[in-house]
Amino acid sequence: MIGLISATAAGAGARDRLAAAWPDRTRVYEGPVADAVRAAFAECEQLVCFLATGAVVRLIAPLLGDKRTDPGSCASTRVAGSPCRWSAGTAAAPMNSLWRWASCLPRSPW
């Protein structure tokens, strides 16, 4: 399962497009962002966070335990031509599916 988290209306639009493209593989987390990240980190194999890279790093850092079991994580920010600004993987398989999510989003800033 891929956990989807957003902090802004623009991020929610991208999040919802991905959720619609992969309804059986994604779960949308709403509410306070810190709570959403903690819940998704505990429940999902991958995270796509539609919020600032620095925020994702600060929110995930205390949750990290073991690179073999932590979920692959990606921060998608408003970067022209690139939907993924930062990513951290724990194993090849989780990251391979994370990269496929990019094809569901436009190649321009959201």
N, C-alpha and C positions, 0 to 999 in steps of 0.2 A: 504494500500500500504506500502511496505517495501522499504525504501530508502537505497541504497547501495553506499558506499563511500570508495575509496582506495587512498593510497598515494604512493604506490610503485608498481613495475611490479609484484612482488609476490602477493601482495594484490589484484591487478587487476585480476590475474588469479583466485583466490578464489572468488572474486566478480563476475566474469563472469560465473563461474561454478554455483553459486547460481542463478544468473539471468537466465541462461539456464534451470535450474531445475524448476524454478517458474516464467515463463515469464509473466504470467498474474497478479502476486502478487508483483512484484519487479520493481523498477525503478533505473537505474544507473545514478548517479550524477558524472559528470566529471568537470574538470577545477580546479582552486585553491581550496584546501581542505577546507579552512575556509568558502568560499562562498558556496561550496557544502553542508557542514554541515548545514549552516543557511537555505539554500533552502529546504533541506530534512526535517529539523526539522519543518519548517512551513507547508510543504505539505504532510507529511507521518504520519502514525500511529506508525511505528517502524523504527528504524535506525540500520543498521549493518555497523559498521565502521571498515575497515580493515587497521588500523593504531594503533600507540602506545596508550596505555590506558591513559597515562597522557595528551597526545594531545587531545584526545576525551573529557576528563574531562574539560580541559581548554576551549575548543571550545563550549561545551554545557552549561557550568555553566551560562554564561550571558543570555542564552536563556530560562532558566527555569522559569516557571511562577506558575503552579499549578499541583500538582501531579495527579490530576484527569483528566487533559487534555493533559499534556505533553506526547510526544511519548515515548514508551519504547525504550531503547537504549542499544547497545551492542558493545563493542570493541573487535575485534578478532585480537590477536597478535600471533606471532610465538612461541607458547607454545606447546611443544611435548605432544601429547595425549589429549589436550584440546583445541577445537577451540574457546572457549569463555573465555577470561581472566577477564572481568569485565562486569557487566550489571546493569542497573537501570531500574526498571519498575514503571509504574504509576498505572497499574491495571492488574489483573490476565490475562484477555483475550489477551491483547497485548503481554505480556511476554510469554504466552503459545505458540503462533505462532512463536515468536522469537526463542525459544528453538528448534522448529522443523527444522529450517534452518540448524542446525548443522549436520543433517543426510545427507545433500547434499554435505558435504565437507569431504575430507579424514581426518582420525584421527591422521595424522602426520603433522609436520610443513609444511606450504606452502612456 
